[in-house]
Amino acid sequence: WKERIIPFMASFVVYNANSLHNTQLFPDKPCCFLQHLLNSLADFAFVLETHFTPTDNPWALIPNAIFASCMQKQRGCALIPLQPGVHFSNPHTDKEGWWITATVHTPHFPPMRMCGVYAPNSGHHEFIKKILRVAADCELILGDFNFTMRYGDRSPPSPLDSEVITCLNALSTAGYTDLAPTGSSHNFTHRNR
């Protein structure tokens, strides 16, 4: 009998918020959404489509949170620590609100460089090329790439178009692998890090 120590993994959630401002239908949406994230028990969250601006951000006082905001109430993403001891260092954000890179520190996992992405609806190949430059030192790329990456994920199933194939080839050539099982979200990790 030999004891085997298995290190804990950093855990995260990715959510598309579709705007985190109070509305008549959802007057407490920012507060309720944050509570939902905290209930997930993940180490950190990457939230897409926050629609925050530099001057209108209901989550601005969350300690150690990082925001990539646009000047208009559109796009935007946030990197939110959810557990004690989780923090981020060396952050870089896109001034248009499309991405955030940072090093994630947790009490139970070595520091990990990551890039959270909320991709535009068009121009995927150029965007992926830019992300691969921005995330050159990242072990993990996660988020919403805004295109279907697997044949079976389309409804009805249909072949992938050439732009998607080019994007997937670029990610693979750069050393990233999709770790997600079929039917789940996509998060890319670098195979050599």
Rosetta silent file (secondary structure, phi, psi, omega in degrees, C-alpha in Angstrom):
SEQUENCE: WKERIIPFMASFVVYNANSLHNTQLFPDKPCCFLQHLLNSLADFAFVLETHFTPTDNPWALIPNAIFASCMQKQRGCALIPLQPGVHFSNPHTDKEGWWITATVHTPHFPPMRMCGVYAPNSGHHEFIKKILRVAADCELILGDFNFTMRYGDRSPPSPLDSEVITCLNALSTAGYTDLAPTGSSHNFTHRNR
SCORE:     score description
SCORE:     0.000 S_00000001
   1 L     0.000  121.138  179.879    0.000    0.000    0.000 S_00000001
   2 L  -125.524  128.224  179.952    1.540    3.237   -1.139 S_00000001
   3 L   -72.790  133.806  178.784   -0.064    6.608   -0.527 S_00000001
   4 L  -116.646  125.850  178.941   -0.572    8.614   -3.673 S_00000001
   5 L   -97.297  122.453  177.862   -1.054   12.374   -3.478 S_00000001
   6 L  -107.281  118.266 -178.181   -3.211   13.802   -6.197 S_00000001
   7 L   -66.977  147.616  174.441   -2.937   17.594   -6.459 S_00000001
   8 L   -69.413  153.249  175.798   -6.119   19.623   -6.497 S_00000001
   9 L  -102.699  151.244  171.165   -7.007   21.317   -9.739 S_00000001
  10 L   -72.806  138.431  179.253   -8.020   24.928  -10.093 S_00000001
  11 L  -117.053  148.933 -178.695  -11.705   25.090  -10.949 S_00000001
  12 E  -148.214  161.278  173.396  -13.529   27.748  -12.890 S_00000001
  13 E  -126.040  148.583  176.126  -16.863   28.590  -14.428 S_00000001
  14 E  -121.922  124.676 -178.927  -17.576   30.473  -17.644 S_00000001
  15 E  -131.338  139.162  168.742  -20.884   32.319  -17.935 S_00000001
  16 E   -95.108  112.849 -174.191  -22.449   34.548  -20.562 S_00000001
  17 L   -82.566  -20.902 -177.536  -24.331   37.120  -18.485 S_00000001
  18 L    52.007   46.478  178.403  -26.099   38.854  -21.385 S_00000001
  19 L    88.371  132.863 -179.670  -25.733   42.160  -19.473 S_00000001
  20 L  -117.776   41.667  176.457  -25.365   42.599  -15.745 S_00000001
  21 L  -107.196  153.044  175.017  -27.348   45.760  -15.239 S_00000001
  22 L   -62.637  138.890  174.726  -30.563   46.116  -13.255 S_00000001
  23 L  -132.363  171.062  177.429  -33.674   45.940  -15.420 S_00000001
  24 L   -63.892  -37.401  179.337  -37.385   46.124  -14.687 S_00000001
  25 L   -73.873  -33.453 -177.732  -37.655   42.362  -15.157 S_00000001
  26 L  -131.565   75.526 -174.646  -34.505   41.647  -13.112 S_00000001
  27 L   -66.442  -22.182 -179.861  -33.961   44.525  -10.668 S_00000001
  28 L  -112.971   26.444 -173.099  -31.328   42.633   -8.642 S_00000001
  29 H   -55.321  -47.627 -179.510  -29.564   40.901  -11.532 S_00000001
  30 H   -59.274  -43.083 -179.126  -25.957   41.916  -10.636 S_00000001
  31 H   -68.188  -45.956 -179.451  -26.359   40.789   -7.014 S_00000001
  32 H   -64.929  -40.152 -179.488  -28.225   37.565   -7.849 S_00000001
  33 H   -64.785  -43.966  177.762  -25.765   36.661  -10.598 S_00000001
  34 H   -61.438  -41.987  178.061  -22.797   37.153   -8.272 S_00000001
  35 H   -62.750  -39.013  176.360  -24.460   34.971   -5.621 S_00000001
  36 H   -59.552  -43.419  178.093  -25.034   32.292   -8.254 S_00000001
  37 H   -62.958  -45.610 -179.540  -21.299   32.384   -9.081 S_00000001
  38 H   -62.018  -34.281  178.419  -20.319   32.175   -5.402 S_00000001
  39 H   -70.041  -15.624 -177.411  -22.621   29.166   -4.974 S_00000001
  40 L   -69.727  -21.338 -177.804  -20.750   27.341   -7.758 S_00000001
  41 L    67.735   11.146  176.057  -17.810   26.646   -5.401 S_00000001
  42 L   -74.273  162.657  177.007  -15.377   27.264   -8.268 S_00000001
  43 L   -72.194  -41.711 -179.803  -12.099   29.082   -7.647 S_00000001
  44 E  -150.768  164.824  179.419  -12.816   31.808  -10.191 S_00000001
  45 E  -127.416  142.686  168.368  -15.292   32.848  -12.864 S_00000001
  46 E  -111.507  117.154 -175.341  -14.873   34.297  -16.315 S_00000001
  47 E  -111.310  128.632 -178.454  -18.046   36.233  -17.153 S_00000001
  48 E  -102.691  159.144  176.647  -18.832   37.299  -20.724 S_00000001
  49 L    52.312   50.730  177.578  -21.087   40.031  -22.050 S_00000001
  50 L   -71.184  -30.472 -175.455  -21.125   42.026  -18.836 S_00000001
  51 L    63.552   21.181  175.658  -21.946   45.219  -20.777 S_00000001
  52 L   -74.768  150.507  169.793  -20.031   47.164  -18.107 S_00000001
  53 E  -116.956  168.033  178.753  -18.391   50.450  -19.012 S_00000001
  54 L   -59.312  -25.760 -178.315  -15.536   52.084  -17.121 S_00000001
  55 L  -105.281   -6.335 -178.466  -18.059   54.411  -15.434 S_00000001
  56 E  -133.591   86.892 -175.524  -21.021   52.037  -15.056 S_00000001
  57 L  -140.328  100.721 -178.766  -19.962   48.824  -13.334 S_00000001
  58 L   -66.305  -12.537  179.091  -22.118   47.431  -10.495 S_00000001
  59 L  -103.707   10.818 -173.258  -19.330   44.962   -9.602 S_00000001
  60 L   -56.944  -25.944 -176.684  -16.526   47.543   -9.444 S_00000001
  61 L   -92.335    4.342  176.606  -16.020   47.018   -5.702 S_00000001
  62 L   -68.342  120.425 -178.211  -15.431   43.243   -5.863 S_00000001
  63 L   -59.888  135.471  174.511  -11.906   42.806   -4.426 S_00000001
  64 L    67.044    9.316  177.347   -9.271   41.592   -6.912 S_00000001
  65 L   -76.649  152.149  179.556  -11.732   41.411   -9.839 S_00000001
  66 E  -124.063  135.735 -177.224  -10.493   42.337  -13.319 S_00000001
  67 E  -126.345  138.005  168.115  -12.680   43.934  -15.988 S_00000001
  68 E  -113.492  111.559 -173.236  -12.298   44.460  -19.733 S_00000001
  69 L  -118.933  155.895  175.566  -14.893   47.058  -20.638 S_00000001
  70 L  -106.544  159.384 -179.716  -16.039   48.841  -23.758 S_00000001
  71 L   -69.360  -27.319  176.288  -17.114   52.498  -23.814 S_00000001
  72 L   -99.477  162.181  177.728  -20.660   51.482  -24.811 S_00000001
  73 L   -76.803   75.439  176.411  -22.892   49.036  -22.918 S_00000001
  74 L  -153.795  165.363  179.912  -21.882   46.092  -25.054 S_00000001
  75 L    50.842 -144.174  177.759  -19.352   43.281  -24.896 S_00000001
  76 L    88.227  145.196  176.385  -17.161   43.270  -21.836 S_00000001
  77 E  -146.903  162.690 -176.019  -15.823   40.496  -19.666 S_00000001
  78 E  -142.374  143.606  174.786  -14.799   39.998  -16.064 S_00000001
  79 E  -114.431  114.678 -169.929  -12.471   37.735  -14.139 S_00000001
  80 E  -119.210  122.880  172.960  -13.879   37.236  -10.633 S_00000001
  81 E   -74.236  136.840 -175.878  -12.212   35.434   -7.699 S_00000001
  82 L  -115.198  -14.650 -177.286  -14.779   33.280   -5.915 S_00000001
  83 L  -123.403  153.830  175.958  -12.840   31.608   -3.106 S_00000001
  84 L   -58.007  140.396  177.892  -10.623   32.903   -0.277 S_00000001
  85 L    85.286   -6.440  178.196   -6.982   33.087   -1.298 S_00000001
  86 L   -89.047  129.063  176.157   -7.693   33.306   -5.032 S_00000001
  87 E  -150.237  170.713 -176.355   -6.186   36.324   -6.734 S_00000001
  88 E  -123.675  146.931  175.571   -4.822   37.426  -10.100 S_00000001
  89 E  -132.542  163.907  176.909   -1.541   39.000  -11.108 S_00000001
  90 E    49.634   50.551 -179.008   -0.087   40.539  -14.243 S_00000001
  91 E   -78.783  147.990  171.135   -3.474   41.271  -15.859 S_00000001
  92 E  -134.528  135.431 -178.415   -3.858   42.655  -19.367 S_00000001
  93 E  -126.890  151.737  177.081   -7.254   43.678  -20.738 S_00000001
  94 L   -84.257  131.570 -178.411   -8.578   44.549  -24.151 S_00000001
  95 L   -68.859  -13.523  176.227   -9.826   48.138  -24.421 S_00000001
  96 L   -97.665   -0.531  175.763  -12.717   46.880  -26.556 S_00000001
  97 L    82.681   21.074 -176.484  -13.792   44.305  -23.948 S_00000001
  98 L   -92.062  -23.210 -174.502  -12.952   41.138  -25.917 S_00000001
  99 E  -157.738  159.580  173.316  -10.358   39.463  -23.654 S_00000001
 100 E  -138.360  134.093  167.802   -8.485   39.364  -20.347 S_00000001
 101 E  -116.607  146.041  179.190   -5.167   37.655  -19.609 S_00000001
 102 E  -166.643  161.918  170.933   -3.929   37.125  -16.062 S_00000001
 103 E   -97.324  125.905 -179.044   -2.069   34.714  -13.838 S_00000001
 104 E   -93.929  129.867  177.274   -4.452   32.888  -11.494 S_00000001
 105 E  -117.649  127.056  174.852   -3.192   32.089   -7.991 S_00000001
 106 E  -126.944  158.818  179.298   -5.040   29.633   -5.752 S_00000001
 107 L   -68.154  -16.869 -171.787   -3.986   28.153   -2.383 S_00000001
 108 L  -121.982   11.910 -176.892   -4.034   24.604   -3.784 S_00000001
 109 E  -148.187  142.337  178.618   -2.707   24.851   -7.347 S_00000001
 110 E   -60.053  154.126  177.579    0.455   26.337   -8.914 S_00000001
 111 E   -53.727  141.914 -176.132    0.014   29.732  -10.605 S_00000001
 112 E  -134.475  126.410  176.816   -1.562   29.384  -14.036 S_00000001
 113 E   -84.243  129.969 -177.653   -1.525   31.940  -16.863 S_00000001
 114 E  -136.447  161.578  175.304   -4.890   32.140  -18.617 S_00000001
 115 E  -132.225  121.064  174.593   -6.721   34.096  -21.288 S_00000001
 116 E   -98.951  133.069 -171.058  -10.484   34.592  -21.154 S_00000001
 117 E  -125.077  136.524  164.353  -12.082   35.342  -24.520 S_00000001
 118 E  -125.456   98.370 -171.530  -15.389   36.715  -25.733 S_00000001
 119 L   -80.069  149.804  174.695  -14.994   36.591  -29.514 S_00000001
 120 L   -67.418  167.409 -177.589  -16.871   38.744  -32.018 S_00000001
 121 L   -77.000  -13.385 -179.806  -19.490   37.150  -34.266 S_00000001
 122 L  -141.008  170.193 -179.495  -17.387   37.544  -37.419 S_00000001
 123 L    68.005   36.617 -174.432  -13.742   37.734  -38.419 S_00000001
 124 H   -59.018  -44.959 -175.056  -12.917   34.639  -36.399 S_00000001
 125 H   -63.132  -45.321  178.471   -9.619   33.778  -38.054 S_00000001
 126 H   -63.508  -39.197  179.323   -8.128   37.260  -37.556 S_00000001
 127 H   -64.871  -44.518  179.579   -9.386   37.310  -33.972 S_00000001
 128 H   -62.758  -40.606  177.210   -7.870   33.890  -33.186 S_00000001
 129 H   -60.113  -41.580  178.807   -4.534   35.005  -34.669 S_00000001
 130 H   -65.620  -44.574 -179.995   -4.627   38.056  -32.397 S_00000001
 131 H   -61.266  -39.396  179.645   -5.566   35.954  -29.344 S_00000001
 132 H   -65.133  -29.499  173.745   -2.688   33.561  -30.021 S_00000001
 133 H   -73.633  -45.741 -178.859   -0.310   36.557  -29.916 S_00000001
 134 H   -63.536  -39.287 -174.153   -1.946   37.960  -26.766 S_00000001
 135 L   -98.692   24.417 -175.717   -2.036   34.540  -25.072 S_00000001
 136 L   -56.979  -30.182 -179.068    1.449   33.420  -26.132 S_00000001
 137 L  -102.477   12.550 -175.855    2.409   32.761  -22.497 S_00000001
 138 L   -93.047  142.679  175.861   -0.949   31.290  -21.434 S_00000001
 139 L   -89.457  -21.832 -174.113   -1.576   27.689  -20.449 S_00000001
 140 E  -137.420  131.942  170.606   -5.345   28.009  -20.762 S_00000001
 141 E  -119.326  124.366 -177.975   -7.639   29.816  -23.193 S_00000001
 142 E  -135.846  163.100  176.121  -11.291   29.773  -22.180 S_00000001
 143 E   133.444 -151.453 -177.607  -14.502   31.556  -23.058 S_00000001
 144 E  -115.357  112.440 -178.445  -16.884   31.971  -25.980 S_00000001
 145 L   -88.387   -7.067  176.574  -15.289   31.756  -29.420 S_00000001
 146 L    58.788   33.716  166.882  -18.657   32.415  -31.128 S_00000001
 147 L  -151.888  155.113 -178.719  -18.404   29.586  -33.617 S_00000001
 148 L   -80.545  128.215 -172.252  -19.307   25.906  -33.547 S_00000001
 149 L  -102.534  -10.094 -179.116  -16.223   23.761  -33.103 S_00000001
 150 L  -135.275  143.525  179.005  -17.549   20.229  -33.562 S_00000001
 151 H   -51.047  -47.908 -175.721  -19.692   18.605  -36.190 S_00000001
 152 H   -71.643  -12.956 -179.988  -22.044   17.108  -33.590 S_00000001
 153 H   -83.118  -12.191  178.860  -22.600   20.460  -31.862 S_00000001
 154 L   -83.359  150.355  179.932  -24.445   21.872  -34.862 S_00000001
 155 L  -126.808  112.142   -8.879  -28.172   21.460  -35.134 S_00000001
 156 L   -69.838  160.323  178.702  -28.688   19.593  -37.366 S_00000001
 157 L   -53.247  133.705  179.129  -25.128   18.210  -37.534 S_00000001
 158 L  -151.071  159.189 -177.959  -23.297   19.641  -40.537 S_00000001
 159 L   -61.379  151.725  175.843  -19.697   19.985  -41.686 S_00000001
 160 L   -75.179  144.246  178.806  -17.560   22.774  -40.254 S_00000001
 161 L   -78.962  168.829 -173.571  -16.843   25.652  -42.613 S_00000001
 162 H   -64.340  -33.812  179.451  -13.323   26.473  -43.768 S_00000001
 163 H   -65.398  -41.409  177.884  -12.922   29.473  -41.409 S_00000001
 164 H   -64.170  -44.322  179.350  -13.686   27.324  -38.364 S_00000001
 165 H   -61.062  -41.092  177.349  -11.281   24.632  -39.548 S_00000001
 166 H   -61.743  -42.416  178.829   -8.595   27.302  -40.058 S_00000001
 167 H   -64.669  -45.902  179.469   -9.167   28.597  -36.509 S_00000001
 168 H   -63.432  -38.976  177.113   -9.042   25.123  -34.974 S_00000001
 169 H   -64.504  -39.380  178.989   -5.860   24.349  -36.930 S_00000001
 170 H   -63.556  -43.973  177.921   -4.284   27.597  -35.677 S_00000001
 171 H   -62.452  -43.982 -179.841   -5.092   26.699  -32.056 S_00000001
 172 H   -65.570  -44.771  179.632   -3.740   23.170  -32.531 S_00000001
 173 H   -61.843  -34.537  178.314   -0.595   24.370  -34.314 S_00000001
 174 L   -74.253   -7.880  175.832    0.029   26.810  -31.433 S_00000001
 175 L   103.734    8.384 -178.778   -0.013   23.821  -29.068 S_00000001
 176 E   -95.448  144.980  179.612   -3.517   24.059  -27.588 S_00000001
 177 E  -125.223  137.608  175.294   -5.822   21.089  -27.115 S_00000001
 178 E   -78.608  114.931 -177.990   -9.560   21.134  -26.489 S_00000001
 179 L   -86.762   -7.376 -172.750   -9.969   19.270  -23.208 S_00000001
 180 L   -74.447  136.507  172.823  -13.740   19.285  -23.249 S_00000001
 181 L   -68.872  157.106  178.450  -15.624   16.036  -23.667 S_00000001
 182 L   -51.738  133.809  177.899  -18.118   15.878  -26.518 S_00000001
 183 L    90.602    0.072  179.621  -21.232   17.896  -25.740 S_00000001
 184 L  -115.358  177.007  179.469  -19.553   20.271  -23.286 S_00000001
 185 L   -68.356  165.200 -177.507  -18.036   23.738  -23.519 S_00000001
 186 L  -106.053  130.764  172.586  -14.610   24.301  -25.024 S_00000001
 187 E  -140.154  128.656 -175.003  -11.558   25.384  -23.066 S_00000001
 188 E  -101.687  136.737  175.946   -8.126   25.101  -24.576 S_00000001
 189 E  -123.577  147.794 -179.765   -4.999   24.190  -22.648 S_00000001
 190 E   -77.452  132.418 -173.250   -1.454   24.179  -23.946 S_00000001
 191 L   -71.850  -17.911 -175.897   -0.175   20.620  -24.330 S_00000001
 192 L  -106.754    6.440 -176.866    3.411   21.444  -23.221 S_00000001
 193 L  -115.908    0.000    0.000    2.719   23.525  -20.100 S_00000001
